[in-house]
Amino acid sequence: MPYSTAACYIKRYITRVNVAPKANSETEFELLLVSASPRSQEEKESPQDPDRDIEFELLLAAASFFQLDLRSRSPQKSAEPLPASSEPGAEDSVAKLAAIYRLDFDREYAESLERVWFAISDEAEVSKWMKYPVKLELWVGGAIRVDFAPDEPLEEIICALCAPRHLAYLWGDSFVRWELDGDAVATRLRLSHIGVRPELVVAMGAGWHAFLDQLEDHFTGASRPDRYVDLTERYEAELRPHLTRRP
């Protein structure tokens, strides 16, 4: 879907979200996400196409607005007002740049496409290999919740879905995308975490690496020691030198 078309849909959605009936809002949002998902053979063969990431950024923006609408069903804490800036001329200041990164992981499994899809999309399966309680509603606009800590669960939203090959959801202020390609014998998996802030790159890299180890063990029945600390040191050594320094 062209950038201009996606932008038009998002603008129209934003203007309607507070006045349209809930069913219509969800339907329009779902159509937007499905139409923008890069699923053509041409796009599969051109993973570096910049338009692809632009469209996913638009998906992320749309999901953020939809998230506000979904969460209006439950009581929310009132937002604290932003503090007034003490800098002279702040009302006319130039925008500040914020570097973000994308982490890509590639894995291959001697498992069928359907088996791997089930492992990453079924909440009971994900709970087993993540080793945290997970709730996952497998539809666009459905909830994903990971109870990393009793008082601080990750609660986000499914943004795109094309079973059994593509699943994407928000992860805090970033975006996680799973892509599968395989058959009845073997499956290739790519996990991308998009929009990671520099200070989180090492922790997120080591964390997802450890989760993928646990996913592999889930398939094979093996068990290995927790590698998170060792992986953190490895990611610190290999990635930190390449991160943009903050001013």
FENGIGI-V511228 format. One line per field, one symbol per residue. ss: DSSP state (H for helix, E for strand, C for the rest). phi: phi as a letter, one per 20 degrees, with the letter a starting at -180 (. if undefined). burial: + if it has 24 or more other C-alpha atoms within 12 Angstrom, else -. Layout:
BEGIN
ss = ???
phi = ???
burial = ???
END
This chain:
BEGIN
ss = CCHHHHHHHHHHHHHHCCCCCHHHHHHHHHHHHHHHCCCCHHHHCCCCCHHHHHHHHHHHHHHHHHHHHHHCCCCCCCCCCCCCCCCCCHHHCCCCCCCEEEEEEEEEECCCHHHHHHHHHCHHHHHHHHCCCEEECCCCCCEEEECCCCCCCEEEEEEEEECCCEEEEEECCEEEEEEEEECCCCEEEEEEEEEEEHHHHHHHHHHHHHHHHHHHHHHHCCCCCCCHHHHHHHHHHHHHHHCCCCC
phi = .fgfffffffgffffdfecfggfffffffffffffeffdfffffecfegfffffffffgfffffffgffffffdgcfffffffffeffmffcffgeecfcccddcdcccecfgfffggfeceffffgfefmcfcdbeebfnfecccefbgecfecccfdbbbfdcbbbbfbmecbdcdccbabfdbcddcdcddnefgfdgfffffffgfffgffffffenebcffdgfffffffgfedgfeeffff
burial = +----++-++--++--+-------++-++++++++++++------------++-+++++++++++++-++------------------------------+++++-+++-+++++++++++++-+++++++--+++-+++++++++-------+++++++++++++++++++++++++++++----++++++++++++-+++++++++++++++++-++--------+--++--++--+--------
END
